[in-house]
Amino acid sequence: MVNHASTKPLTKQRALHWLQVFLRPRYIWIERIVLHIAWNIPPILIVFGDNYTVYAGGDCPAQLLASVRHWYLASFAFMIAASVALSFQISKVVDNFGLRQAFQTGNRALVVYFFVYFPILVFVPAEVVYTYHLDLTINVAIVHTLLWIHIVRPVSDFFRASRTAATSSMFNGTARVLDAFLHTPNGFQAMSAFAKSDFMIESVIAWRALVDYRNEMPGHMSALDIYNQFIAPSAPFPLDNVVKGTILKRYAIAFECNNKYSIHPDDGEQGAQYFDVLLDAIVNKILIEMLPRFQRHPLGAGWFDFLRRHHTQHALDKVLDDTIGQAKQSQTMPTIKSAAISRSTGRLAVIMTEGMRTSVRDDDALQDNVTAHSEYPPPFGTSESVAVDRIHETQ
């Protein structure tokens, strides 16, 4: 029964995967094909538009060289303009992977090379350019600069981040602090906006649904709704890329078996802790992969403010708890007297002024004198009763 319920149509999934691969716009993009054709038509027309039979073939014709040079400068300028436009467009969207910084850095480098290359090609004689290989040197520098910015540097940053991921100061979040942050409206909104651009929105949505189910919040999703939303093969927010397959398989087997034998999932005794394993896996995924990138992003600016407030509040609560505990363990005579007065009168203890304390001390001395010269005890027996009468008179 379990094997039958856990069997999946792997062939169908593979076919669907390859179908998605080949039908994605990035693989078959008509606009990109048209752009490549249009970009390569001018060089073809320039090269094959002249009659080469009249030339000896020893040197390149000056007219052809000038045409190629003009086309190269025009394409270089167009590429710089397109890079500037692309950098402005990227600045309007959420940047999680450093693409904006890479394009802006590459654009600045291209502008610098253009202002160096343009005077050389226009004003420097061709003989000097060919003798000292100026054009070849600049071309090699441009290619290596772009390779460094867009390939070498991201790869090195990735390996550097992977080595320091466990000890990085950026990873300050814990499950408890993250839970408190996501329970705030601003924190959940910021994390959701970041998760959409980070292609992990299903993890945040699943966290909210599972936490509401765990805390039995009013209107929370049922166990069957959670399965259909996140675990089922046709789920709109699948967790295949968020949680290990073994965890999802456990829940899938349970729900599929219930469905096979017409047992409603909500009729069982799941309890509020039924999805705790799935919730812990989602929280670990957010902590390890999403939170470090969220902290470096502008949307995560509120995380550090919340973290400081949370740690400050935690420290203050700890200090207050320690202070209250010490006060309860070490009571002095004034605190004991104040507690006795409060219990005897049924009122809050009055804060005594210096004059009231002097009066109480005089009354104590008077009572001691009377007691020493009389064989009968005083009517109230203690100075606290006199202090209480005076306090009541002042009230």
NORSUL-V777515 format. One record per residue. NEAR is the number of other C-alpha atoms within 8 Angstrom. D_CENTER is the distance of its C-alpha to the mean C-alpha in Angstrom with 2 decimals. Layout:
# NORSUL-V777515
near->NEAR d_center->D_CENTER
near->NEAR d_center->D_CENTER
This chain:
# NORSUL-V777515
near->5 d_center->41.64
near->7 d_center->38.31
near->6 d_center->38.83
near->6 d_center->39.79
near->9 d_center->36.73
near->9 d_center->34.36
near->6 d_center->36.04
near->4 d_center->33.96
near->6 d_center->35.37
near->6 d_center->34.00
near->6 d_center->36.32
near->7 d_center->35.10
near->8 d_center->31.44
near->8 d_center->32.34
near->8 d_center->34.37
near->8 d_center->31.62
near->8 d_center->29.18
near->8 d_center->31.73
near->8 d_center->32.57
near->8 d_center->29.00
near->8 d_center->28.94
near->8 d_center->32.19
near->8 d_center->31.61
near->8 d_center->28.27
near->6 d_center->28.82
near->5 d_center->27.63
near->8 d_center->30.59
near->8 d_center->33.25
near->8 d_center->32.67
near->6 d_center->35.88
near->6 d_center->34.67
near->7 d_center->33.70
near->8 d_center->37.08
near->8 d_center->38.92
near->8 d_center->37.13
near->8 d_center->38.15
near->8 d_center->41.70
near->8 d_center->41.96
near->7 d_center->40.59
near->8 d_center->43.21
near->8 d_center->46.20
near->9 d_center->47.07
near->9 d_center->47.44
near->9 d_center->49.62
near->8 d_center->51.79
near->11 d_center->52.14
near->8 d_center->53.14
near->7 d_center->55.47
near->7 d_center->56.81
near->7 d_center->59.38
near->6 d_center->62.66
near->5 d_center->62.67
near->5 d_center->66.29
near->5 d_center->67.61
near->6 d_center->65.71
near->6 d_center->66.99
near->5 d_center->63.64
near->4 d_center->63.60
near->5 d_center->61.04
near->7 d_center->58.31
near->7 d_center->59.64
near->6 d_center->58.68
near->6 d_center->57.95
near->11 d_center->55.57
near->9 d_center->53.85
near->8 d_center->53.43
near->9 d_center->52.07
near->10 d_center->49.51
near->9 d_center->48.52
near->8 d_center->48.08
near->10 d_center->46.01
near->8 d_center->43.81
near->9 d_center->43.24
near->8 d_center->42.58
near->8 d_center->40.02
near->9 d_center->38.39
near->9 d_center->38.19
near->8 d_center->36.88
near->8 d_center->34.12
near->11 d_center->33.09
near->8 d_center->33.19
near->8 d_center->31.09
near->11 d_center->28.50
near->10 d_center->28.43
near->8 d_center->28.10
near->9 d_center->25.30
near->11 d_center->23.35
near->8 d_center->23.82
near->8 d_center->22.71
near->11 d_center->19.51
near->9 d_center->18.82
near->6 d_center->18.78
near->6 d_center->16.02
near->8 d_center->12.31
near->11 d_center->12.34
near->9 d_center->9.86
near->4 d_center->12.68
near->7 d_center->14.75
near->9 d_center->17.39
near->10 d_center->18.03
near->7 d_center->18.82
near->10 d_center->20.94
near->11 d_center->22.92
near->11 d_center->23.53
near->9 d_center->24.73
near->11 d_center->26.85
near->11 d_center->28.27
near->8 d_center->29.37
near->9 d_center->31.00
near->10 d_center->32.82
near->9 d_center->34.12
near->8 d_center->35.50
near->10 d_center->37.16
near->10 d_center->38.60
near->8 d_center->40.29
near->8 d_center->41.69
near->10 d_center->42.72
near->9 d_center->44.32
near->9 d_center->47.05
near->10 d_center->47.87
near->12 d_center->48.48
near->7 d_center->50.35
near->6 d_center->52.40
near->9 d_center->52.85
near->8 d_center->55.73
near->7 d_center->54.94
near->6 d_center->57.13
near->8 d_center->55.07
near->13 d_center->51.80
near->9 d_center->53.20
near->6 d_center->54.94
near->6 d_center->51.94
near->8 d_center->49.40
near->9 d_center->47.29
near->10 d_center->45.75
near->7 d_center->44.91
near->8 d_center->43.34
near->10 d_center->41.10
near->8 d_center->40.12
near->8 d_center->39.21
near->8 d_center->37.17
near->10 d_center->35.26
near->8 d_center->34.52
near->8 d_center->33.39
near->10 d_center->31.17
near->10 d_center->29.39
near->9 d_center->29.15
near->9 d_center->27.63
near->12 d_center->25.02
near->9 d_center->23.96
near->9 d_center->24.74
near->9 d_center->25.48
near->9 d_center->22.78
near->9 d_center->19.80
near->8 d_center->21.48
near->8 d_center->22.07
near->8 d_center->18.52
near->8 d_center->17.43
near->8 d_center->20.09
near->8 d_center->19.43
near->8 d_center->15.76
near->7 d_center->16.97
near->7 d_center->19.64
near->8 d_center->17.62
near->8 d_center->14.58
near->6 d_center->16.29
near->6 d_center->17.46
near->7 d_center->14.94
near->5 d_center->14.51
near->6 d_center->10.91
near->10 d_center->10.37
near->5 d_center->11.44
near->8 d_center->9.89
near->7 d_center->12.50
near->9 d_center->13.05
near->6 d_center->14.98
near->10 d_center->12.66
near->10 d_center->9.77
near->8 d_center->12.64
near->8 d_center->13.86
near->11 d_center->10.74
near->10 d_center->10.56
near->8 d_center->14.30
near->8 d_center->14.25
near->7 d_center->14.79
near->6 d_center->12.72
near->12 d_center->9.63
near->11 d_center->10.22
near->8 d_center->11.10
near->10 d_center->8.15
near->13 d_center->5.82
near->11 d_center->8.98
near->9 d_center->9.55
near->11 d_center->6.59
near->12 d_center->7.62
near->9 d_center->11.09
near->10 d_center->10.95
near->9 d_center->9.31
near->6 d_center->12.17
near->10 d_center->10.54
near->10 d_center->11.42
near->10 d_center->14.05
near->11 d_center->11.95
near->11 d_center->10.62
near->9 d_center->14.22
near->10 d_center->15.78
near->11 d_center->14.02
near->8 d_center->15.46
near->11 d_center->18.80
near->11 d_center->19.17
near->9 d_center->18.42
near->11 d_center->20.95
near->12 d_center->23.35
near->11 d_center->22.97
near->7 d_center->23.72
near->8 d_center->26.33
near->8 d_center->25.15
near->4 d_center->27.68
near->4 d_center->27.39
near->9 d_center->25.01
near->9 d_center->25.27
near->8 d_center->28.00
near->8 d_center->27.76
near->9 d_center->29.35
near->8 d_center->26.98
near->12 d_center->23.95
near->13 d_center->25.82
near->10 d_center->26.70
near->11 d_center->23.23
near->13 d_center->21.24
near->13 d_center->23.84
near->10 d_center->26.94
near->5 d_center->27.85
near->6 d_center->27.72
near->11 d_center->24.52
near->6 d_center->22.69
near->7 d_center->19.25
near->13 d_center->20.14
near->11 d_center->18.17
near->8 d_center->20.10
near->6 d_center->17.26
near->9 d_center->15.02
near->12 d_center->17.75
near->8 d_center->20.82
near->7 d_center->23.89
near->6 d_center->25.95
near->10 d_center->23.97
near->13 d_center->24.14
near->9 d_center->27.76
near->8 d_center->28.74
near->10 d_center->27.71
near->12 d_center->29.12
near->11 d_center->32.42
near->8 d_center->32.77
near->11 d_center->32.23
near->9 d_center->34.31
near->11 d_center->37.12
near->11 d_center->37.13
near->10 d_center->37.33
near->7 d_center->40.15
near->6 d_center->42.23
near->6 d_center->41.47
near->8 d_center->39.70
near->8 d_center->37.20
near->10 d_center->33.94
near->9 d_center->33.86
near->6 d_center->37.38
near->6 d_center->36.30
near->5 d_center->35.25
near->7 d_center->31.55
near->5 d_center->30.63
near->9 d_center->27.36
near->7 d_center->26.18
near->7 d_center->26.89
near->9 d_center->23.32
near->8 d_center->22.05
near->8 d_center->21.97
near->10 d_center->19.87
near->11 d_center->17.47
near->8 d_center->17.15
near->9 d_center->16.52
near->13 d_center->13.65
near->10 d_center->12.04
near->9 d_center->12.74
near->11 d_center->11.25
near->10 d_center->7.79
near->13 d_center->8.39
near->8 d_center->10.03
near->8 d_center->8.61
near->11 d_center->5.13
near->11 d_center->3.76
near->11 d_center->6.14
near->9 d_center->5.51
near->11 d_center->2.49
near->13 d_center->5.29
near->7 d_center->7.82
near->10 d_center->7.40
near->6 d_center->9.69
near->11 d_center->7.75
near->12 d_center->5.84
near->9 d_center->9.50
near->8 d_center->10.17
near->10 d_center->8.16
near->9 d_center->10.94
near->8 d_center->13.60
near->9 d_center->12.85
near->9 d_center->12.84
near->8 d_center->16.14
near->8 d_center->17.63
near->9 d_center->16.88
near->8 d_center->18.47
near->8 d_center->21.26
near->8 d_center->22.05
near->8 d_center->22.11
near->8 d_center->24.44
near->8 d_center->26.65
near->8 d_center->26.99
near->8 d_center->28.01
near->8 d_center->30.54
near->8 d_center->31.97
near->8 d_center->32.34
near->8 d_center->34.13
near->8 d_center->36.32
near->8 d_center->37.33
near->8 d_center->38.11
near->8 d_center->40.29
near->8 d_center->42.05
near->7 d_center->42.92
near->6 d_center->44.25
near->6 d_center->46.37
near->8 d_center->48.29
near->6 d_center->50.96
near->6 d_center->54.24
near->6 d_center->53.13
near->8 d_center->50.23
near->9 d_center->52.64
near->8 d_center->55.19
near->9 d_center->52.63
near->9 d_center->51.54
near->8 d_center->55.23
near->11 d_center->55.94
near->11 d_center->53.03
near->8 d_center->54.28
near->6 d_center->57.91
near->6 d_center->57.43
near->6 d_center->54.51
near->6 d_center->52.90
near->5 d_center->50.16
near->8 d_center->51.48
near->5 d_center->52.51
near->4 d_center->51.36
near->6 d_center->54.71
near->6 d_center->55.75
near->6 d_center->57.86
near->6 d_center->60.98
near->8 d_center->60.36
near->9 d_center->59.89
near->8 d_center->63.22
near->8 d_center->64.94
near->11 d_center->63.72
near->8 d_center->65.02
near->8 d_center->68.41
near->10 d_center->68.65
near->9 d_center->67.95
near->8 d_center->70.75
near->8 d_center->73.09
near->10 d_center->72.44
near->8 d_center->73.05
near->8 d_center->76.35
near->9 d_center->77.47
near->11 d_center->76.62
near->7 d_center->78.55
near->6 d_center->81.74
near->7 d_center->81.66
near->6 d_center->82.18
near->5 d_center->79.95
near->7 d_center->76.17
near->9 d_center->74.34
near->4 d_center->73.55
near->7 d_center->69.79
near->7 d_center->69.83
near->7 d_center->66.70
near->11 d_center->65.50
near->7 d_center->62.30
near->9 d_center->64.40
near->11 d_center->65.84
near->9 d_center->62.39
near->9 d_center->61.28
near->8 d_center->64.35
near->8 d_center->63.71
near->9 d_center->60.05
near->7 d_center->61.14
near->6 d_center->63.76
near->5 d_center->61.23
near->4 d_center->59.02
